[in-house]
Structures are given as C-alpha cells and as structure tokens.
Amino acid sequence: MLNIEHLTKRYGEKTAVDDLSLHIAPGEIYGFIGHNGAGKTTTLKSVVGILQFNEGRITVNGRSIRDEPVRCKREMAYIPDNPDLYEFMSGIKYLNFIGDIYAIPADERQERIRKYADLFELTGDLAQPISAYSHGMKQKLAVIAAWMHAPKLIIMDEPFVGLDPKAAHLLKEMMREHCDRGGAIFFSTHVLEVAEKLCDKVAIIKQGKLIKAGTMEEVKGDDSLEEVFLELEAE
Amino acid sequence: MLGILIKKQLLEVFRSYFYDAKKNRMRSRWAIAGWFLFFFAVMVVFLGGMFTVLAMSFCGAMTPLGLGWLYFVLMVGIAIALGAFGSVFNTYAGLYLGKDNDLLLSLPIPVRTIIAARLVNVYLLGAMYSATVLIPTLIVYWVVAGVTAARVICGVLLFLVATVFVLLLSCVLGWVVAKISLRLKNKSFMTVLLSLAFIGAYYFFYFRANDLVRQIVRNAEIYGEKIKGAACWLFLFGRIGEGDWFAAALFTAVTAALCALVWFAMSRSFLKIATASGSTEKVRYSEKPVRERSLFGALLAKEFARFGSSANYMLNCGFGVLLLPIVGIMLLFKGREACELIGTLLASRPESAAVLLCGGLIMLASMNDMAAPSISLEGKSIWIPQSLPVEARQVLRAKTAVQLLLTALPMLFASGCAAAVIDASPAGKLLLLLTPVAYSFFSAHAGTAIGLRMPLLNWTNELAPIKQSGAVGIALLGGWAVSGVHIAVYMLIGYRIGAAGYMGVWTLLFVLGSFALRRWLDTKGAALFAEL
C-alpha cells in the first residue's frame, strides 16, 4: 500500500530523515516511534505530500506522491500532531468542506457524519465554531474528517494526544476495523504500550535513520517494546 | 519583564523587517536597515511632509496674530483624529485577542504587566500616526515663533498629552467593541457595520471640519475670540504649545487622572475579556440537507467564509467593495459636472476626464487587497490544503477569485456609471468601462502572487498578515502607484494618442499582465505553495 524508498529530507545543512525505507502492506497497523526530533513528523509529512523531500521515492498503491500527488492524496487521510483546523468554520461546515473535496455524495456523507459524530459524542457540537472546541474535540473532528471519505491509507501523527480515554479506545477499535477491511495505517506515537498492543509492525527511528523495523515480535522479541526502545536509544 | 514583553510584541509587529520568511532566517543588518529606512521614508517623508506643508500654512497665518494656541488646537485635533483612526480597528484585537493569551497567563507574569505591554503596543501604534502631525507642528511653530525652554518643554508635554489621549480613546473604543463582540452572534459583520458607521461619521465630520478649519483660518481673530469665550478649555489646551506652564500642568494632571481611571477599569476587566469564550447561546446541531459543491466551489466557499469571518480582514482589505458602488452612485449625480470642470481645467490635455476617472477607479479598486494576505492567513492550517487531494493552483485560483469577484463586480457598476456620465466617443465609453475591470483582474492575480512571494505563516495575531505584512503594503501602495502612473503618463505624453487609445493600451497591459501572472501562479506559484 505504502512504499517509502531511500527517503532523505534535509533542512538546509541538517538531515532530518536519512535514507529511510519502509513498506506498509494492506491490513497493517504500522507504528513509528522515536524520540522528539528524530524525524517522525518529517517522514509522515513527506508521505502525505506536505513536505517536498530531497531524495528517494514514496508510492501509494504504486503511484508516486511526487508525480501524482492528487491521486495519491485521494486514497489517503492525514491527521497532524496538532489539529489546527479552520477555526472560522463550524464543525459541520468543515466536514462538508472535506466531503466536497473528496466528492462524497450527500446522503453517504450525512450517514457517515452521523455515525462517527455519534460515536465520538460530537453531534451536539457540530454547529459550534471550531474556535470554541477544546483540543480533544478538534482531534475528534480531525479523526471524523479522516474517516469520512473511507481512505485506504491513514497517516496519523500522535493521534491519541488530547483524546479522552473513551475516544482513545474508540479510535483504537476503528484503526483495527479499518485494517481488518484491507486498509492500512501508519502512525507515530510516544505511547509505547499502545504501539505494543495495537501495531502489527513497528519502526524505530533515531536521528533521521531507521534503526529497527519489522513485526512486533521481530523488533521486541521477549522484551517489552519500552525496554527495546530505551536500549536502542542508548546505543 | 515588561521590557521583554514589549520587545516581543514589537518584534512581531516589525517581524518581516527582521526575518526573511522565504529563506527562513534573519535578515542581514543592511537589509534590516533598508526596511526601516523604507518605513521611515513613508512615515516621515510622505505623511510628515504632507503635514509639514499644512502646519506651515496654518502657523504662518495664525501665529503672527497671537493665535498660536488656535494653531495647536487645530493641528493636535488632526493628530488625535489620525492616531485614533489609525489604531481604532486594531485595539480590540491588539489588547485582548492575542493567540498567546493562554501562554502568557500561564507564565509567572503579573496580569498587569501583560496589560501594560499591550497598552504600550497600542500607544506606540497610535503615537506613530499622531507623530507624523505633531512633530512637524511643533518644529514649524518653533521655527516661526522662536525657541524657548518653556516652549520646548511644554511642546514635549503636549506631545505626551495628545498621544496618551489617543491611547485612552482607543482603549475605550476597544473595550466597547469587546463588550459588544462578546454578546453578538455574527460578530464580524456587526463589527464591520459598527466600524462603517464610525467611518461614515468620521468622514462626515472630517468634511465638515475641513470647511470649518478653512473658515477659522480665514477669520482667525473672530473665531479665536469666540472659542476663547465659549470653550476656554480649548484655549487652555492650545496654550500648552505656546509654553504656558499652568495649561501644561493642568492637562498633564487631567490626562494622568484619566489614565489611572482607564488602567483601573482595564485591570478589572482584562482577564474576563481576554479569556471569555462569549456568552452567546450554544447553537445545537440539527441535520439539514447537504448542498454538494464542486471542488473549486468548496475552495471558493471556504475563502469567502474566511473573509466573512474576520472584521479586521473585511475592513482592512475589502473597503473597495463598499467604496466602488458609492462612488458609482456619486458619479451618476455629480459626475457630469466634475467631468466638465476637469475638461475646463485641463483644456490642454483633451479627454483627460476619462483618464482621471479611470485612474481614480483603479485607486479605489486598490483598496481591495484580500488576495495579498490570503496565503498568510492559512497560518498553521496550511497543512489542510497541502494534504488534501487538490492541486495547489486550484487553491491559488480560489484565493484570486475572491478578490476578483469582490472587485470586478462592484467595479463594473462603478465604471458603468462613469461611462454613462462621461462625454466621450463610444470607444472611449467602452474602454472607461473595461480598463478598470481589467485592472481588477490584474490586481487580484498580482495580490495572490505577492502574497505567495511574501508569506507570513507564523503569526499570533491575524492583524500581522492583514495589516502589518509587506505583501499587503506592496499590494496597496502598488495599486496606488499604478493609478498615479496611469494618470501621470497621460498628462505627459499619453494624451497624444487620445483617451480611448491610451486606455486601450492599459487594458491590453492589464490583460497580458493577468495572463502572465495566472501562468506563473499555475506553474511556479503552485510549486512555491507546495513548499510553504
């Protein structure tokens, strides 16, 4: 579903991501972990076409994000680490804006909005301006916007930050369901327990370089993910 | 602490002078000096020069008659009006709506220090405008009447009293806007409505004041006596500039007392207003039929929603929307007379009325520059258009289209009115109709291109991209320059080919310029947007 080959991204003199390669197959929840400034967000932003990278190739279902960005983006959804949404819109207007961009038919759109807004208990607040939302409500809205166009690949940067325990649990269930239906998820997190329980595969990045990747068993063996991560970080 | 906060705010106001957003690094010392020199030139040479001429004409007529005090009353009145008008739209946002409110309030900084820093910022912006009148006023008086210690010290006190008075006026107005705004549902439109009412009243009194000032200057002695008798506080106020110690002490004390009063009121209400989420009733969501939009329709609707959501944006960048139809109607009533007058005055330059009208309409269209800050206003939400399956050129076209629609349509009405009243050939009438519309196309594309070249995405107050960014300054002043060049070239050589031919050339230039800019926006511009 997602192929990252030899990705390198530099900011001036600094190399943020250095020759990183990953493959995410349909049905996989792929966790991406690393300390602050390791290059996780840069990688995710390069995958969704927000950042232009220096070297390498990123393909979504065989299409290059560089050559066919719009077609790739049609199959993806992105949730950033900080949900800076259009504060001048109401929640429902934002969702309808996303619906228009992805050309979701009106009845289908309403059904999905109803379903996910009810799940996240946001229905009553949809007419409120986003500027009046709390961080968690914005995060829920970003999740609904991502799921409502039924993307094949979902990219998330720290998706659990700001969510209440119920919403976090719900999101984990939705992630599993999405992948069980043949979709794929690539997300970064600092919550190693979540990554350990939820992910099929995990990649650890340090100073822009991939230092370990594979199935959860391959990466952690008999230890906990936290132990492995701290050990690799110390090296 | 106060110093640090003031420095932070001033850095934000003049951020583009220090920081090159395109290269993501600080500017060189020479570049910083260059930008400040440019700012200095605009403020001192352009505005200061204009008021120096005015001060010289007033002072020369009044001071020898012993009416120096009246000179100061008139000039300081202008300074206060200019200062208050210059900062009136920023005060509410500047005082209460900083995006760093939560951050600052969470830090171990006393609330009064935050208020003081914000007040200093408002004071400096107001004083900056007032100073362009006050400094020439004082210098001209010292030159004409002679320099004494009393005049210099009292002159400095007059400067302080006037500028602090501007601050107090701005604070009171900011507080009123805050109070109203917290209770309104359609805040931005109501704020625009109230502001327009204020502007209307301002211009009504301004034009009335112009007549009054002319009459006062003509009959200075008679009016001087009348004012002295009926409004002796005005007389006393004017006496400060002449070096009257008693007047200076009295007004300094009154201003200080008013200052304390405003400070007291603000310290009590600041926290409540700055952290208020509004007391309007919560709107419950009820499902309604969805209207599907095309991709471009969705982008365009989003841009219109952004424009309509901010009173600051509408007032600072969309004034032409209102002015163009008003001028159109005025032309229908007074246009023919004005054209005849221009024809008589500029008999050596045939058909100059058409070109002057065209230039005037171009200048009015320049008051619409909503495309220039549009990219900067994406701010931290820039990830949305960048990650959605839309081409960058479509995003840019939507931004351009907002200005195009909001300028070309009112312009069509205004230039239609102008064409209806002008005494010209059918070709001349047609081109008077088309040239300003063609300019609307050009300015919309140019505004987007300038905004793209000078993005300012990391702002904490939307006034930074709307009012203080280089892109808006260039778009506005550039439009005025086009208007000036359009008229000047006709007066120098253009009249030789006739008004119709001349406007035809400009129409062609605008159309070609629009196409060139559109092509650039679709290709290199789109690539630039993707890299922001």
HADDOCK unambig.tbl for C-alpha pairs under 7 A between the chains (distance, minus, plus):
assign (segid A and resid 48 and name CA) (segid B and resid 387 and name CA) 5.87 0.50 0.50
assign (segid A and resid 49 and name CA) (segid B and resid 386 and name CA) 6.91 0.50 0.50
assign (segid A and resid 49 and name CA) (segid B and resid 387 and name CA) 6.08 0.50 0.50
assign (segid A and resid 50 and name CA) (segid B and resid 383 and name CA) 6.50 0.50 0.50
assign (segid A and resid 50 and name CA) (segid B and resid 386 and name CA) 5.27 0.50 0.50
assign (segid A and resid 50 and name CA) (segid B and resid 387 and name CA) 5.72 0.50 0.50
assign (segid A and resid 50 and name CA) (segid B and resid 530 and name CA) 6.86 0.50 0.50
assign (segid A and resid 51 and name CA) (segid B and resid 531 and name CA) 6.49 0.50 0.50
assign (segid A and resid 52 and name CA) (segid B and resid 531 and name CA) 6.39 0.50 0.50
assign (segid A and resid 70 and name CA) (segid B and resid 389 and name CA) 4.44 0.50 0.50
assign (segid A and resid 70 and name CA) (segid B and resid 390 and name CA) 5.93 0.50 0.50
assign (segid A and resid 70 and name CA) (segid B and resid 391 and name CA) 6.60 0.50 0.50
assign (segid A and resid 71 and name CA) (segid B and resid 389 and name CA) 6.88 0.50 0.50
assign (segid A and resid 73 and name CA) (segid B and resid 387 and name CA) 6.82 0.50 0.50
assign (segid A and resid 73 and name CA) (segid B and resid 388 and name CA) 6.12 0.50 0.50
assign (segid A and resid 73 and name CA) (segid B and resid 389 and name CA) 4.79 0.50 0.50
assign (segid A and resid 74 and name CA) (segid B and resid 389 and name CA) 5.29 0.50 0.50
assign (segid A and resid 84 and name CA) (segid B and resid 380 and name CA) 6.10 0.50 0.50
assign (segid A and resid 84 and name CA) (segid B and resid 381 and name CA) 5.23 0.50 0.50
assign (segid A and resid 85 and name CA) (segid B and resid 381 and name CA) 5.74 0.50 0.50
assign (segid A and resid 86 and name CA) (segid B and resid 381 and name CA) 6.56 0.50 0.50
assign (segid A and resid 88 and name CA) (segid B and resid 306 and name CA) 6.28 0.50 0.50
assign (segid A and resid 88 and name CA) (segid B and resid 309 and name CA) 5.92 0.50 0.50
assign (segid A and resid 97 and name CA) (segid B and resid 298 and name CA) 6.00 0.50 0.50
assign (segid A and resid 100 and name CA) (segid B and resid 292 and name CA) 6.23 0.50 0.50
assign (segid A and resid 100 and name CA) (segid B and resid 293 and name CA) 5.58 0.50 0.50
assign (segid A and resid 100 and name CA) (segid B and resid 294 and name CA) 6.40 0.50 0.50
assign (segid A and resid 100 and name CA) (segid B and resid 295 and name CA) 6.05 0.50 0.50
assign (segid A and resid 100 and name CA) (segid B and resid 298 and name CA) 6.05 0.50 0.50
assign (segid A and resid 101 and name CA) (segid B and resid 295 and name CA) 5.15 0.50 0.50
assign (segid A and resid 101 and name CA) (segid B and resid 298 and name CA) 6.76 0.50 0.50
assign (segid A and resid 106 and name CA) (segid B and resid 290 and name CA) 5.70 0.50 0.50
assign (segid A and resid 106 and name CA) (segid B and resid 292 and name CA) 6.31 0.50 0.50
assign (segid A and resid 123 and name CA) (segid B and resid 285 and name CA) 6.76 0.50 0.50
assign (segid A and resid 124 and name CA) (segid B and resid 284 and name CA) 5.67 0.50 0.50
assign (segid A and resid 124 and name CA) (segid B and resid 285 and name CA) 5.37 0.50 0.50
assign (segid A and resid 125 and name CA) (segid B and resid 284 and name CA) 6.58 0.50 0.50
assign (segid A and resid 125 and name CA) (segid B and resid 285 and name CA) 6.38 0.50 0.50
assign (segid A and resid 126 and name CA) (segid B and resid 285 and name CA) 5.63 0.50 0.50
assign (segid A and resid 127 and name CA) (segid B and resid 283 and name CA) 5.92 0.50 0.50
assign (segid A and resid 127 and name CA) (segid B and resid 284 and name CA) 6.10 0.50 0.50
assign (segid A and resid 127 and name CA) (segid B and resid 285 and name CA) 4.74 0.50 0.50
assign (segid A and resid 128 and name CA) (segid B and resid 283 and name CA) 6.05 0.50 0.50
